Amino acid sequence: MVDIWREKITVRFGDVDRSDRLTLASIFSFFQEAAISHAAELGVGREALASARQAWVLSRFSLIVEHRPAYNETVEVSTWPRRSEKLFALRDNEIRDAAGTPVVRSRGSWLILDTEKRRPLRVESIMEALPHNDGIDAFSGSPAALNAREGMPKVTERTAGYSDIDYLGHMNNTRYIQWIQDATDADILTRADKIRLDINYLGEVKAGDTVELRTASLGAVPAETAASAAANASANAPGESDMVFAYEGIRPTDGHAVFRAEMRIGYETSKN
């Protein structure tokens, strides 16, 4: 049994933006693929769960980017399970650069879904058989639970298409990140050096579903305030201030939120 899954990945052309550095969506894709491979190695992967009409789905995710790897840079992606927390199975993820320095770290809360009833199941029986990796932390605390913010304006509308949908028939977790990127000023994202992203997946989006994307700037937050705002936020604020944005996806047919997210963006002092 491999307690911690590690794989080397070279950052490819399609993984970067015009700054030639890794995008958030690519980071999510790296972690997703590593987690899928590790789950299969541990005997709780896609095929094993599918035979019981079950599947892993991501519920919450918190991520901190301390440095964005560049095109053609080879990094090490690691992922490992932690203990369960109520209905959630926790999994940590990390990217280290060629020198072995952690540059991205995250923690996700996963659910086991009954694929017929579309309801979450208890995870304790599965987690008991997996390594707990006590004390090996990529991220402190639980992934953030985000509250609704009133009055956020609609900035665009997206309809889930073929490229958004995975084998479970709903939108893949990485596609939400692409939608968030596209709803953000491109110059702000391109210049970003340090990023914290928290996202809650609240409802399924299926092929043909239309989602209203709402976002609002929460303003610039002084570095000392940002550092005390959330666990691990000290990685986010090397310059004078952070920029903070809130996002929400609303299904107009019923008014339900399908995701909420908040992103904190920091710049190196020399770039402010």
Secondary structure, DSSP 8 states (H G I E B T S, - for coil): --SSEEEEEE--GGGB-TTSBB-HHHHHHHHHHHHHHHHHHTT-SHHHHHTTTEEEEEEEEEEEESS--BTT-EEEEEEEEEEEETTEEEEEEEEE-TTS-EEEEEEEEEEEEETTTTEEE--HHHHHTS---TT--SS-S--------TT--EEEEEE--GGGB-TTSBB-HHHHHHHHHHTS-HHHHHH-SEEEEEEEE-S--BTT-EEEEEEEEEEEEEHHHHHHHSTTGGGG-SSSEEEEEEEEEEETTTTEEEEEEEEEEE--GGG-
